[in-house]
Amino acid sequence: MKKISIICLLLSVSIGSLYSQNQTIKGRVITEDFEPIPMAFIMINDTVEVGKTDLEGFFQIVTPISVGKILFGFIGMEPASIKLVDKCNEVEVVMMLRSTYDFMTLKKVDRLRMKEFKKLPDLHKEAFEKGLFKTDKACYSQEFIPHFKKKK
């Protein structure tokens, strides 16, 4: 009886610790012009703010291991939605400037935005070469958020 109660206790503690695991994610957020973004907000699940960047664009957040998507935002910048890959603890993000497009359809605006979005991996590599980032390649996939939704 004593052995069964000890086994049950050990199983319940180990299962409980699986659900409470957290991960620490750190990194840096910069603009396309390689300037740091101070006080950019960092959100998970599109609603929960978990942190902000410091004056040099660096951040460190603690999130549940189940979180796979992080959103970075700042006034005047396009929101950066990233999906984490397994064992991705160093997140370095280049954010695009938000532009004003007058007298254009949303389709054309999305085409222009996508053209800029495709330059982000090259900018990431250039930031690494300048010593701003620690890695030459992002360990996450960045998601393009279109303004125009196609009808199905």
FIGUVEX-744749 format. One record per atom (N, C-alpha, C): residue number from 1; residue in three letters; atom name; x, y, z. Coordinates in Angstrom, 2 decimals. Example, Ala and Ser with C-alpha at 12.3 -4.5 7.8 and 13.67 -1.06 7.14 Angstrom:
BEGIN
(r 1,"ALA","N",(13.19,-5.69,7.80)),
(r 1,"ALA","CA",(12.30,-4.50,7.80)),
(r 1,"ALA","C",(13.20,-3.30,7.80)),
(r 2,"SER","N",(12.85,-2.25,7.08)),
(r 2,"SER","CA",(13.67,-1.06,7.14)),
(r 2,"SER","C",(12.90,0.03,7.87)),
//
This chain:
BEGIN
(r 1,"MET","N",(0.82,-1.19,0.00)),
(r 1,"MET","CA",(0.00,0.00,0.00)),
(r 1,"MET","C",(0.87,1.26,0.00)),
(r 2,"LYS","N",(1.95,1.19,0.77)),
(r 2,"LYS","CA",(2.85,2.32,0.88)),
(r 2,"LYS","C",(3.53,2.61,-0.47)),
(r 3,"LYS","N",(3.90,1.54,-1.19)),
(r 3,"LYS","CA",(4.55,1.71,-2.49)),
(r 3,"LYS","C",(3.59,2.32,-3.50)),
(r 4,"ILE","N",(2.34,1.90,-3.48)),
(r 4,"ILE","CA",(1.34,2.42,-4.41)),
(r 4,"ILE","C",(1.11,3.91,-4.17)),
(r 5,"SER","N",(1.03,4.33,-2.90)),
(r 5,"SER","CA",(0.82,5.75,-2.61)),
(r 5,"SER","C",(2.03,6.59,-3.03)),
(r 6,"ILE","N",(3.24,6.06,-2.87)),
(r 6,"ILE","CA",(4.45,6.78,-3.30)),
(r 6,"ILE","C",(4.48,6.91,-4.82)),
(r 7,"ILE","N",(4.13,5.85,-5.52)),
(r 7,"ILE","CA",(4.09,5.88,-6.99)),
(r 7,"ILE","C",(3.04,6.89,-7.48)),
(r 8,"CYS","N",(1.88,6.88,-6.86)),
(r 8,"CYS","CA",(0.83,7.85,-7.24)),
(r 8,"CYS","C",(1.28,9.28,-7.00)),
(r 9,"LEU","N",(1.95,9.51,-5.89)),
(r 9,"LEU","CA",(2.45,10.85,-5.57)),
(r 9,"LEU","C",(3.49,11.30,-6.60)),
(r 10,"LEU","N",(4.43,10.41,-6.94)),
(r 10,"LEU","CA",(5.46,10.75,-7.92)),
(r 10,"LEU","C",(4.86,11.02,-9.30)),
(r 11,"LEU","N",(3.88,10.22,-9.71)),
(r 11,"LEU","CA",(3.23,10.44,-11.00)),
(r 11,"LEU","C",(2.49,11.77,-11.05)),
(r 12,"SER","N",(1.78,12.09,-9.97)),
(r 12,"SER","CA",(1.02,13.35,-9.98)),
(r 12,"SER","C",(1.96,14.56,-9.99)),
(r 13,"VAL","N",(3.09,14.48,-9.29)),
(r 13,"VAL","CA",(4.05,15.59,-9.28)),
(r 13,"VAL","C",(4.69,15.74,-10.66)),
(r 14,"SER","N",(5.06,14.62,-11.30)),
(r 14,"SER","CA",(5.72,14.70,-12.61)),
(r 14,"SER","C",(4.74,15.19,-13.67)),
(r 15,"ILE","N",(3.49,14.79,-13.63)),
(r 15,"ILE","CA",(2.49,15.26,-14.60)),
(r 15,"ILE","C",(2.21,16.74,-14.37)),
(r 16,"GLY","N",(2.13,17.16,-13.13)),
(r 16,"GLY","CA",(1.91,18.57,-12.82)),
(r 16,"GLY","C",(3.05,19.46,-13.30)),
(r 17,"SER","N",(4.28,18.95,-13.22)),
(r 17,"SER","CA",(5.42,19.76,-13.66)),
(r 17,"SER","C",(5.46,19.87,-15.18)),
(r 18,"LEU","N",(4.88,18.92,-15.90)),
(r 18,"LEU","CA",(4.82,19.02,-17.36)),
(r 18,"LEU","C",(3.96,20.20,-17.80)),
(r 19,"TYR","N",(2.88,20.44,-17.10)),
(r 19,"TYR","CA",(1.98,21.51,-17.48)),
(r 19,"TYR","C",(2.48,22.89,-17.07)),
(r 20,"SER","N",(3.41,22.96,-16.14)),
(r 20,"SER","CA",(3.86,24.26,-15.66)),
(r 20,"SER","C",(5.22,24.66,-16.21)),
(r 21,"GLN","N",(5.69,24.01,-17.26)),
(r 21,"GLN","CA",(6.99,24.34,-17.82)),
(r 21,"GLN","C",(6.93,25.65,-18.59)),
(r 22,"ASN","N",(7.95,26.45,-18.41)),
(r 22,"ASN","CA",(8.06,27.73,-19.10)),
(r 22,"ASN","C",(9.35,27.77,-19.90)),
(r 23,"GLN","N",(9.40,28.69,-20.84)),
(r 23,"GLN","CA",(10.62,28.90,-21.60)),
(r 23,"GLN","C",(10.97,30.38,-21.56)),
(r 24,"THR","N",(12.26,30.66,-21.56)),
(r 24,"THR","CA",(12.74,32.04,-21.59)),
(r 24,"THR","C",(13.18,32.35,-23.00)),
(r 25,"ILE","N",(12.64,33.41,-23.54)),
(r 25,"ILE","CA",(12.97,33.84,-24.89)),
(r 25,"ILE","C",(13.58,35.23,-24.79)),
(r 26,"LYS","N",(14.72,35.39,-25.42)),
(r 26,"LYS","CA",(15.35,36.71,-25.43)),
(r 26,"LYS","C",(15.74,37.07,-26.85)),
(r 27,"GLY","N",(16.01,38.34,-27.07)),
(r 27,"GLY","CA",(16.38,38.76,-28.41)),
(r 27,"GLY","C",(16.40,40.26,-28.55)),
(r 28,"ARG","N",(16.23,40.70,-29.80)),
(r 28,"ARG","CA",(16.30,42.12,-30.12)),
(r 28,"ARG","C",(15.35,42.44,-31.26)),
(r 29,"VAL","N",(14.83,43.66,-31.26)),
(r 29,"VAL","CA",(13.92,44.13,-32.30)),
(r 29,"VAL","C",(14.49,45.42,-32.88)),
(r 30,"ILE","N",(14.64,45.45,-34.22)),
(r 30,"ILE","CA",(15.17,46.64,-34.89)),
(r 30,"ILE","C",(14.29,47.00,-36.09)),
(r 31,"THR","N",(14.53,48.17,-36.66)),
(r 31,"THR","CA",(13.80,48.61,-37.85)),
(r 31,"THR","C",(14.57,48.18,-39.11)),
(r 32,"GLU","N",(13.99,48.49,-40.26)),
(r 32,"GLU","CA",(14.65,48.20,-41.54)),
(r 32,"GLU","C",(15.93,49.02,-41.70)),
(r 33,"ASP","N",(16.02,50.14,-40.98)),
(r 33,"ASP","CA",(17.20,51.01,-41.04)),
(r 33,"ASP","C",(18.23,50.66,-39.97)),
(r 34,"PHE","N",(18.05,49.51,-39.32)),
(r 34,"PHE","CA",(18.96,48.98,-38.30)),
(r 34,"PHE","C",(19.02,49.85,-37.04)),
(r 35,"GLU","N",(17.91,50.51,-36.74)),
(r 35,"GLU","CA",(17.78,51.28,-35.51)),
(r 35,"GLU","C",(17.00,50.44,-34.49)),
(r 36,"PRO","N",(17.39,50.47,-33.21)),
(r 36,"PRO","CA",(16.64,49.71,-32.21)),
(r 36,"PRO","C",(15.25,50.30,-31.99)),
(r 37,"ILE","N",(14.30,49.46,-31.63)),
(r 37,"ILE","CA",(12.93,49.90,-31.35)),
(r 37,"ILE","C",(12.72,49.84,-29.84)),
(r 38,"PRO","N",(12.70,51.02,-29.18)),
(r 38,"PRO","CA",(12.50,51.02,-27.73)),
(r 38,"PRO","C",(11.01,50.89,-27.38)),
(r 39,"MET","N",(10.73,50.16,-26.33)),
(r 39,"MET","CA",(9.37,50.02,-25.77)),
(r 39,"MET","C",(8.36,49.40,-26.74)),
(r 40,"ALA","N",(8.80,48.53,-27.63)),
(r 40,"ALA","CA",(7.88,47.78,-28.49)),
(r 40,"ALA","C",(7.19,46.73,-27.61)),
(r 41,"PHE","N",(5.89,46.54,-27.82)),
(r 41,"PHE","CA",(5.18,45.56,-26.99)),
(r 41,"PHE","C",(5.29,44.17,-27.58)),
(r 42,"ILE","N",(5.25,43.18,-26.69)),
(r 42,"ILE","CA",(5.37,41.77,-27.07)),
(r 42,"ILE","C",(4.14,41.06,-26.51)),
(r 43,"MET","N",(3.40,40.38,-27.40)),
(r 43,"MET","CA",(2.16,39.72,-27.00)),
(r 43,"MET","C",(2.17,38.25,-27.41)),
(r 44,"ILE","N",(1.47,37.44,-26.61)),
(r 44,"ILE","CA",(1.22,36.05,-26.99)),
(r 44,"ILE","C",(-0.29,35.87,-27.07)),
(r 45,"ASN","N",(-0.72,34.94,-27.86)),
(r 45,"ASN","CA",(-2.14,34.64,-28.07)),
(r 45,"ASN","C",(-2.92,35.88,-28.54)),
(r 46,"ASP","N",(-2.26,36.83,-29.16)),
(r 46,"ASP","CA",(-2.84,38.05,-29.71)),
(r 46,"ASP","C",(-3.53,38.94,-28.68)),
(r 47,"THR","N",(-3.48,38.62,-27.40)),
(r 47,"THR","CA",(-4.17,39.43,-26.40)),
(r 47,"THR","C",(-3.37,39.68,-25.13)),
(r 48,"VAL","N",(-2.44,38.82,-24.79)),
(r 48,"VAL","CA",(-1.74,38.90,-23.51)),
(r 48,"VAL","C",(-0.37,39.55,-23.72)),
(r 49,"GLU","N",(-0.18,40.73,-23.14)),
(r 49,"GLU","CA",(1.11,41.40,-23.24)),
(r 49,"GLU","C",(2.05,40.80,-22.20)),
(r 50,"VAL","N",(3.20,40.30,-22.67)),
(r 50,"VAL","CA",(4.14,39.63,-21.78)),
(r 50,"VAL","C",(5.42,40.43,-21.56)),
(r 51,"GLY","N",(5.59,41.53,-22.28)),
(r 51,"GLY","CA",(6.79,42.32,-22.08)),
(r 51,"GLY","C",(6.94,43.44,-23.08)),
(r 52,"LYS","N",(8.03,44.19,-22.90)),
(r 52,"LYS","CA",(8.39,45.28,-23.80)),
(r 52,"LYS","C",(9.90,45.25,-24.00)),
(r 53,"THR","N",(10.34,45.86,-25.09)),
(r 53,"THR","CA",(11.78,45.96,-25.33)),
(r 53,"THR","C",(12.35,47.12,-24.51)),
(r 54,"ASP","N",(13.65,47.06,-24.25)),
(r 54,"ASP","CA",(14.29,48.17,-23.53)),
(r 54,"ASP","C",(14.68,49.26,-24.53)),
(r 55,"LEU","N",(15.45,50.23,-24.10)),
(r 55,"LEU","CA",(15.80,51.36,-24.95)),
(r 55,"LEU","C",(16.69,50.98,-26.13)),
(r 56,"GLU","N",(17.39,49.86,-26.03)),
(r 56,"GLU","CA",(18.24,49.39,-27.12)),
(r 56,"GLU","C",(17.57,48.30,-27.97)),
(r 57,"GLY","N",(16.29,48.02,-27.70)),
(r 57,"GLY","CA",(15.55,47.03,-28.47)),
(r 57,"GLY","C",(15.67,45.61,-27.96)),
(r 58,"PHE","N",(16.39,45.39,-26.87)),
(r 58,"PHE","CA",(16.55,44.04,-26.32)),
(r 58,"PHE","C",(15.35,43.68,-25.44)),
(r 59,"PHE","N",(15.07,42.39,-25.34)),
(r 59,"PHE","CA",(13.99,41.92,-24.49)),
(r 59,"PHE","C",(14.30,40.54,-23.95)),
(r 60,"GLN","N",(13.60,40.18,-22.88)),
(r 60,"GLN","CA",(13.65,38.83,-22.32)),
(r 60,"GLN","C",(12.29,38.58,-21.71)),
(r 61,"ILE","N",(11.61,37.52,-22.19)),
(r 61,"ILE","CA",(10.28,37.19,-21.71)),
(r 61,"ILE","C",(10.24,35.72,-21.28)),
(r 62,"VAL","N",(9.31,35.42,-20.41)),
(r 62,"VAL","CA",(9.07,34.04,-19.98)),
(r 62,"VAL","C",(7.66,33.69,-20.42)),
(r 63,"THR","N",(7.53,32.63,-21.23)),
(r 63,"THR","CA",(6.23,32.20,-21.74)),
(r 63,"THR","C",(6.05,30.71,-21.49)),
(r 64,"PRO","N",(4.81,30.25,-21.48)),
(r 64,"PRO","CA",(4.58,28.81,-21.40)),
(r 64,"PRO","C",(5.17,28.11,-22.63)),
(r 65,"ILE","N",(5.59,26.89,-22.44)),
(r 65,"ILE","CA",(6.20,26.14,-23.55)),
(r 65,"ILE","C",(5.20,25.90,-24.68)),
(r 66,"SER","N",(3.92,25.94,-24.38)),
(r 66,"SER","CA",(2.89,25.68,-25.39)),
(r 66,"SER","C",(2.72,26.85,-26.36)),
(r 67,"VAL","N",(3.27,28.02,-26.04)),
(r 67,"VAL","CA",(3.13,29.19,-26.92)),
(r 67,"VAL","C",(3.98,28.99,-28.16)),
(r 68,"GLY","N",(3.36,29.14,-29.31)),
(r 68,"GLY","CA",(4.08,28.97,-30.57)),
(r 68,"GLY","C",(4.08,30.22,-31.42)),
(r 69,"LYS","N",(3.34,31.25,-31.00)),
(r 69,"LYS","CA",(3.22,32.46,-31.81)),
(r 69,"LYS","C",(3.41,33.69,-30.93)),
(r 70,"ILE","N",(4.25,34.62,-31.39)),
(r 70,"ILE","CA",(4.52,35.87,-30.67)),
(r 70,"ILE","C",(4.27,37.03,-31.63)),
(r 71,"LEU","N",(3.67,38.09,-31.10)),
(r 71,"LEU","CA",(3.38,39.28,-31.89)),
(r 71,"LEU","C",(4.15,40.46,-31.33)),
(r 72,"PHE","N",(4.90,41.15,-32.20)),
(r 72,"PHE","CA",(5.62,42.36,-31.83)),
(r 72,"PHE","C",(4.92,43.54,-32.48)),
(r 73,"GLY","N",(4.79,44.64,-31.74)),
(r 73,"GLY","CA",(4.14,45.81,-32.29)),
(r 73,"GLY","C",(4.73,47.09,-31.76)),
(r 74,"PHE","N",(4.59,48.14,-32.56)),
(r 74,"PHE","CA",(5.05,49.46,-32.17)),
(r 74,"PHE","C",(4.35,50.47,-33.07)),
(r 75,"ILE","N",(4.16,51.67,-32.56)),
(r 75,"ILE","CA",(3.48,52.72,-33.32)),
(r 75,"ILE","C",(4.30,53.06,-34.56)),
(r 76,"GLY","N",(3.63,53.07,-35.71)),
(r 76,"GLY","CA",(4.30,53.41,-36.96)),
(r 76,"GLY","C",(4.99,52.24,-37.63)),
(r 77,"MET","N",(4.86,51.03,-37.05)),
(r 77,"MET","CA",(5.51,49.84,-37.61)),
(r 77,"MET","C",(4.44,48.79,-37.91)),
(r 78,"GLU","N",(4.70,47.98,-38.93)),
(r 78,"GLU","CA",(3.83,46.85,-39.23)),
(r 78,"GLU","C",(3.98,45.83,-38.10)),
(r 79,"PRO","N",(2.89,45.25,-37.61)),
(r 79,"PRO","CA",(3.05,44.21,-36.58)),
(r 79,"PRO","C",(3.82,43.01,-37.14)),
(r 80,"ALA","N",(4.68,42.44,-36.33)),
(r 80,"ALA","CA",(5.48,41.28,-36.74)),
(r 80,"ALA","C",(4.97,40.06,-35.99)),
(r 81,"SER","N",(4.33,39.16,-36.72)),
(r 81,"SER","CA",(3.80,37.93,-36.15)),
(r 81,"SER","C",(4.75,36.79,-36.51)),
(r 82,"ILE","N",(5.31,36.14,-35.48)),
(r 82,"ILE","CA",(6.26,35.07,-35.74)),
(r 82,"ILE","C",(5.79,33.77,-35.11)),
(r 83,"LYS","N",(6.11,32.67,-35.79)),
(r 83,"LYS","CA",(5.84,31.34,-35.27)),
(r 83,"LYS","C",(7.16,30.72,-34.86)),
(r 84,"LEU","N",(7.25,30.32,-33.60)),
(r 84,"LEU","CA",(8.48,29.75,-33.09)),
(r 84,"LEU","C",(8.69,28.33,-33.58)),
(r 85,"VAL","N",(9.94,28.00,-33.82)),
(r 85,"VAL","CA",(10.33,26.65,-34.18)),
(r 85,"VAL","C",(10.87,26.00,-32.90)),
(r 86,"ASP","N",(10.87,24.69,-32.82)),
(r 86,"ASP","CA",(11.37,24.01,-31.63)),
(r 86,"ASP","C",(12.76,24.49,-31.25)),
(r 87,"LYS","N",(12.99,24.66,-29.97)),
(r 87,"LYS","CA",(14.28,25.08,-29.41)),
(r 87,"LYS","C",(14.73,26.43,-29.95)),
(r 88,"CYS","N",(13.81,27.33,-30.11)),
(r 88,"CYS","CA",(14.12,28.69,-30.57)),
(r 88,"CYS","C",(14.03,29.63,-29.37)),
(r 89,"ASN","N",(15.17,29.93,-28.76)),
(r 89,"ASN","CA",(15.20,30.79,-27.58)),
(r 89,"ASN","C",(15.77,32.17,-27.85)),
(r 90,"GLU","N",(16.36,32.37,-29.03)),
(r 90,"GLU","CA",(16.94,33.65,-29.41)),
(r 90,"GLU","C",(16.16,34.18,-30.61)),
(r 91,"VAL","N",(15.33,35.19,-30.37)),
(r 91,"VAL","CA",(14.46,35.74,-31.42)),
(r 91,"VAL","C",(14.93,37.15,-31.74)),
(r 92,"GLU","N",(15.36,37.34,-32.98)),
(r 92,"GLU","CA",(15.81,38.65,-33.44)),
(r 92,"GLU","C",(14.93,39.04,-34.62)),
(r 93,"VAL","N",(14.26,40.20,-34.49)),
(r 93,"VAL","CA",(13.21,40.57,-35.44)),
(r 93,"VAL","C",(13.54,41.91,-36.09)),
(r 94,"VAL","N",(13.33,41.96,-37.41)),
(r 94,"VAL","CA",(13.39,43.21,-38.16)),
(r 94,"VAL","C",(11.94,43.59,-38.47)),
(r 95,"MET","N",(11.53,44.79,-38.02)),
(r 95,"MET","CA",(10.15,45.24,-38.26)),
(r 95,"MET","C",(10.12,46.25,-39.41)),
(r 96,"MET","N",(9.05,46.17,-40.22)),
(r 96,"MET","CA",(8.88,47.08,-41.35)),
(r 96,"MET","C",(8.14,48.34,-40.92)),
(r 97,"LEU","N",(8.47,49.45,-41.55)),
(r 97,"LEU","CA",(7.74,50.69,-41.32)),
(r 97,"LEU","C",(6.36,50.58,-41.93)),
(r 98,"ARG","N",(5.37,51.15,-41.26)),
(r 98,"ARG","CA",(4.02,51.18,-41.79)),
(r 98,"ARG","C",(3.90,52.41,-42.66)),
(r 99,"SER","N",(3.45,52.23,-43.88)),
(r 99,"SER","CA",(3.33,53.33,-44.83)),
(r 99,"SER","C",(1.88,53.67,-45.07)),
(r 100,"THR","N",(1.67,54.86,-45.61)),
(r 100,"THR","CA",(0.33,55.29,-45.99)),
(r 100,"THR","C",(0.20,55.14,-47.50)),
(r 101,"TYR","N",(-0.83,54.44,-47.92)),
(r 101,"TYR","CA",(-1.07,54.21,-49.34)),
(r 101,"TYR","C",(-2.39,54.88,-49.71)),
(r 102,"ASP","N",(-2.30,56.02,-50.37)),
(r 102,"ASP","CA",(-3.51,56.73,-50.79)),
(r 102,"ASP","C",(-3.92,56.32,-52.18)),
(r 103,"PHE","N",(-5.22,56.23,-52.39)),
(r 103,"PHE","CA",(-5.82,56.00,-53.71)),
(r 103,"PHE","C",(-5.33,54.70,-54.36)),
(r 104,"MET","N",(-5.17,53.66,-53.56)),
(r 104,"MET","CA",(-4.79,52.35,-54.06)),
(r 104,"MET","C",(-5.74,51.31,-53.50)),
(r 105,"THR","N",(-5.94,50.25,-54.26)),
(r 105,"THR","CA",(-6.77,49.17,-53.76)),
(r 105,"THR","C",(-5.98,48.37,-52.71)),
(r 106,"LEU","N",(-6.71,47.65,-51.88)),
(r 106,"LEU","CA",(-6.05,46.84,-50.85)),
(r 106,"LEU","C",(-5.19,45.74,-51.47)),
(r 107,"LYS","N",(-5.59,45.22,-52.62)),
(r 107,"LYS","CA",(-4.79,44.21,-53.31)),
(r 107,"LYS","C",(-3.42,44.76,-53.68)),
(r 108,"LYS","N",(-3.41,45.98,-54.24)),
(r 108,"LYS","CA",(-2.15,46.59,-54.65)),
(r 108,"LYS","C",(-1.30,46.92,-53.43)),
(r 109,"VAL","N",(-1.93,47.39,-52.38)),
(r 109,"VAL","CA",(-1.21,47.69,-51.14)),
(r 109,"VAL","C",(-0.55,46.42,-50.61)),
(r 110,"ASP","N",(-1.27,45.31,-50.60)),
(r 110,"ASP","CA",(-0.70,44.05,-50.13)),
(r 110,"ASP","C",(0.46,43.59,-51.01)),
(r 111,"ARG","N",(0.37,43.81,-52.32)),
(r 111,"ARG","CA",(1.48,43.45,-53.21)),
(r 111,"ARG","C",(2.72,44.27,-52.87)),
(r 112,"LEU","N",(2.55,45.56,-52.63)),
(r 112,"LEU","CA",(3.68,46.42,-52.28)),
(r 112,"LEU","C",(4.26,46.02,-50.92)),
(r 113,"ARG","N",(3.39,45.73,-49.97)),
(r 113,"ARG","CA",(3.84,45.30,-48.65)),
(r 113,"ARG","C",(4.58,43.97,-48.71)),
(r 114,"MET","N",(4.07,43.05,-49.53)),
(r 114,"MET","CA",(4.70,41.73,-49.68)),
(r 114,"MET","C",(6.10,41.87,-50.30)),
(r 115,"LYS","N",(6.25,42.81,-51.20)),
(r 115,"LYS","CA",(7.55,43.05,-51.82)),
(r 115,"LYS","C",(8.57,43.45,-50.75)),
(r 116,"GLU","N",(8.18,44.31,-49.82)),
(r 116,"GLU","CA",(9.04,44.72,-48.72)),
(r 116,"GLU","C",(9.26,43.57,-47.73)),
(r 117,"PHE","N",(8.19,42.80,-47.49)),
(r 117,"PHE","CA",(8.25,41.68,-46.55)),
(r 117,"PHE","C",(9.28,40.63,-46.99)),
(r 118,"LYS","N",(9.39,40.41,-48.29)),
(r 118,"LYS","CA",(10.33,39.41,-48.80)),
(r 118,"LYS","C",(11.79,39.81,-48.62)),
(r 119,"LYS","N",(12.03,41.08,-48.33)),
(r 119,"LYS","CA",(13.40,41.56,-48.10)),
(r 119,"LYS","C",(13.88,41.31,-46.67)),
(r 120,"LEU","N",(12.98,40.94,-45.77)),
(r 120,"LEU","CA",(13.33,40.80,-44.36)),
(r 120,"LEU","C",(14.44,39.79,-44.08)),
(r 121,"PRO","N",(14.47,38.59,-44.72)),
(r 121,"PRO","CA",(15.59,37.67,-44.45)),
(r 121,"PRO","C",(16.95,38.26,-44.83)),
(r 122,"ASP","N",(17.01,39.02,-45.92)),
(r 122,"ASP","CA",(18.27,39.66,-46.31)),
(r 122,"ASP","C",(18.67,40.73,-45.30)),
(r 123,"LEU","N",(17.68,41.47,-44.79)),
(r 123,"LEU","CA",(17.97,42.48,-43.78)),
(r 123,"LEU","C",(18.46,41.85,-42.48)),
(r 124,"HIS","N",(17.90,40.68,-42.15)),
(r 124,"HIS","CA",(18.34,39.95,-40.96)),
(r 124,"HIS","C",(19.81,39.56,-41.09)),
(r 125,"LYS","N",(20.17,39.06,-42.25)),
(r 125,"LYS","CA",(21.56,38.66,-42.49)),
(r 125,"LYS","C",(22.49,39.87,-42.45)),
(r 126,"GLU","N",(22.04,40.99,-43.00)),
(r 126,"GLU","CA",(22.84,42.21,-43.00)),
(r 126,"GLU","C",(23.03,42.74,-41.56)),
(r 127,"ALA","N",(21.98,42.62,-40.74)),
(r 127,"ALA","CA",(22.08,43.03,-39.34)),
(r 127,"ALA","C",(23.08,42.15,-38.60)),
(r 128,"PHE","N",(23.15,40.87,-38.94)),
(r 128,"PHE","CA",(24.14,39.97,-38.35)),
(r 128,"PHE","C",(25.55,40.41,-38.74)),
(r 129,"GLU","N",(25.73,40.75,-40.01)),
(r 129,"GLU","CA",(27.05,41.18,-40.48)),
(r 129,"GLU","C",(27.50,42.48,-39.83)),
(r 130,"LYS","N",(26.54,43.33,-39.46)),
(r 130,"LYS","CA",(26.87,44.59,-38.79)),
(r 130,"LYS","C",(27.06,44.40,-37.28)),
(r 131,"GLY","N",(26.81,43.20,-36.77)),
(r 131,"GLY","CA",(27.00,42.91,-35.36)),
(r 131,"GLY","C",(25.79,43.23,-34.49)),
(r 132,"LEU","N",(24.64,43.50,-35.10)),
(r 132,"LEU","CA",(23.44,43.80,-34.32)),
(r 132,"LEU","C",(22.73,42.54,-33.83)),
(r 133,"PHE","N",(22.81,41.46,-34.61)),
(r 133,"PHE","CA",(22.17,40.19,-34.27)),
(r 133,"PHE","C",(23.25,39.14,-34.00)),
(r 134,"LYS","N",(22.88,38.12,-33.23)),
(r 134,"LYS","CA",(23.81,37.04,-32.90)),
(r 134,"LYS","C",(23.78,35.91,-33.92)),
(r 135,"THR","N",(22.67,35.77,-34.66)),
(r 135,"THR","CA",(22.54,34.69,-35.63)),
(r 135,"THR","C",(22.32,35.28,-37.03)),
(r 136,"ASP","N",(22.83,34.57,-38.04)),
(r 136,"ASP","CA",(22.68,35.07,-39.41)),
(r 136,"ASP","C",(21.36,34.67,-40.05)),
(r 137,"LYS","N",(20.65,33.75,-39.41)),
(r 137,"LYS","CA",(19.40,33.25,-39.95)),
(r 137,"LYS","C",(18.38,33.16,-38.81)),
(r 138,"ALA","N",(17.15,33.55,-39.09)),
(r 138,"ALA","CA",(16.10,33.51,-38.07)),
(r 138,"ALA","C",(15.71,32.08,-37.75)),
(r 139,"CYS","N",(15.46,31.79,-36.48)),
(r 139,"CYS","CA",(15.05,30.45,-36.05)),
(r 139,"CYS","C",(13.52,30.35,-35.94)),
(r 140,"TYR","N",(12.82,31.20,-36.64)),
(r 140,"TYR","CA",(11.37,31.24,-36.61)),
(r 140,"TYR","C",(10.87,31.52,-38.02)),
(r 141,"SER","N",(9.58,31.37,-38.22)),
(r 141,"SER","CA",(8.99,31.77,-39.50)),
(r 141,"SER","C",(8.08,32.96,-39.26)),
(r 142,"GLN","N",(8.26,33.99,-40.06)),
(r 142,"GLN","CA",(7.47,35.20,-39.90)),
(r 142,"GLN","C",(6.28,35.14,-40.85)),
(r 143,"GLU","N",(5.15,35.56,-40.33)),
(r 143,"GLU","CA",(3.88,35.45,-41.04)),
(r 143,"GLU","C",(3.49,36.82,-41.60)),
(r 144,"PHE","N",(3.13,36.86,-42.88)),
(r 144,"PHE","CA",(2.64,38.09,-43.51)),
(r 144,"PHE","C",(1.16,38.26,-43.18)),
(r 145,"ILE","N",(0.79,39.44,-42.69)),
(r 145,"ILE","CA",(-0.60,39.71,-42.33)),
(r 145,"ILE","C",(-1.20,40.61,-43.40)),
(r 146,"PRO","N",(-2.02,40.07,-44.31)),
(r 146,"PRO","CA",(-2.56,40.89,-45.39)),
(r 146,"PRO","C",(-3.72,41.78,-44.92)),
(r 147,"HIS","N",(-3.91,42.88,-45.63)),
(r 147,"HIS","CA",(-5.06,43.75,-45.38)),
(r 147,"HIS","C",(-6.28,43.27,-46.15)),
(r 148,"PHE","N",(-6.04,42.66,-47.31)),
(r 148,"PHE","CA",(-7.13,42.21,-48.18)),
(r 148,"PHE","C",(-7.33,40.72,-48.01)),
(r 149,"LYS","N",(-8.56,40.32,-47.71)),
(r 149,"LYS","CA",(-8.90,38.90,-47.58)),
(r 149,"LYS","C",(-9.69,38.49,-48.81)),
(r 150,"LYS","N",(-9.23,37.43,-49.46)),
(r 150,"LYS","CA",(-9.93,36.92,-50.65)),
(r 150,"LYS","C",(-11.22,36.25,-50.24)),
(r 151,"LYS","N",(-12.25,36.44,-51.05)),
(r 151,"LYS","CA",(-13.52,35.76,-50.82)),
(r 151,"LYS","C",(-13.42,34.34,-51.34)),
(r 152,"LYS","N",(-14.00,33.43,-50.59)),
(r 152,"LYS","CA",(-13.94,32.00,-51.00)),
(r 152,"LYS","C",(-15.24,31.58,-51.61)),
//
